[in-house]
């Protein structure tokens, strides 16, 4: 299960790899809302300082019990060329969330380890 912080860290790595000053660009977040065999593609433009808020609004505004959200890519236009900053897509599903709560998830990843003191 991914968090918004995972996506932001990935985007920051992409900015570093492309030698970018983060607050000088407009970011385009491309995402899909998938329900059953149907998927719809959407995008939202955001400033760097608003990336977390934009990602949160995508997930909160679209995720339901019957669908999933995929944050497919985050891009910028750099010197007239589209540059992708994410290394992979990130999927969000309430089904996975409920499995984790019930202890049915087999993931070895501890989402809270970064907060342990």
N, C-alpha and C positions, 0 to 999 in steps of 0.2 A: 504494500500500500504506500503510495507516494503522498507527500505533503506539498503545499505551495512553496515552502522553503526549499525543497529539493529542486523545483523548477527554477526558482530564483538563483540558486547556486549554479545550476547548469547554464543559465543565461549569462551570469557573471563570468563564468569560465569562457563562454563564447565571446564575450566582449574583450576579455584579456587576450584570447587567442587571435583576435582580429585587430588588436591594438586600437581599441575604441575608447573614447571618452564617453561614458554612459549617458550623461545628461544632454548630449548634443544631437540625439537622434529621436525619432518617433518610432515606436515599436509596434509591429503588427502581430497580434496573437491570433493564430488560426486554430479553430477548434471544431470538433464534430459532436453533434448530439445524436446518439445511436439508440434506436428503440426497435427491438426485433431485427428484421432484415432491412429496416429503413434507417438511413443516416442523412443528416443535413449538415452542410458545411457553413460555418459562420466565421467572421473575423471581427476584431475590435482593435482600434488603434489606441495607443497609450504612451504617455511619457514615462521615463524611467522611474521617477518618484512615485508614480501611480500604478506600477506593475502589480504589486501585491493586491491592491484594491481591485484592479481589473480582473485578475485571476479569481479572487474571491467572488466577485459579482457573477462571473461566468458560471462557476460551480454552484453557487447558491441559487442563481436564477434559473438554472436549467436541469439540475440533477433531481431525479425523482426515483421512486421505488422500481419503476419499470424501464429505466434507460441507463445509459452511462455516458460520460463526457470524456472526450479525448482531447487533450491539449496537444495538437499535432506539431506545431512549430511556432517559434517566435522569430520574426525577421526584422531587418532594418534595410533601408536603402543606403548603401555606402558607395560613393563615387558612381552613382547611377546603376549599380548592380545590387540585386537582392542577396543579402547575406543571412543565412540561417544560423541562429545562435544556440539552439537546443541540440543536444547530441542524440536525443531520442524523443519519442512521444510519451505522454503521461496520461494514464487512464484513471478515472474516478468512478466508482460504483458503490452504491449503498449495500449491494449484496456482499461485497468483500468486507465492508465496514461491519455489517452485522455478524458475519462469520468470525471476524476478529474478536468482537465483543463476546460471542458465545464460546470462544476458545477453539474454534474449528480451523483456524488459519494455521498453516504449516510453516509460515515464514519465520526464519531465524532472526530477522531484523528487529531490533528493539527501537521503536520510534522515540522512546523517552530517554535513551541513553545519553543524549547530549545535554539533558537537564539534570542528570545525576550529579550529586556534589561530593 
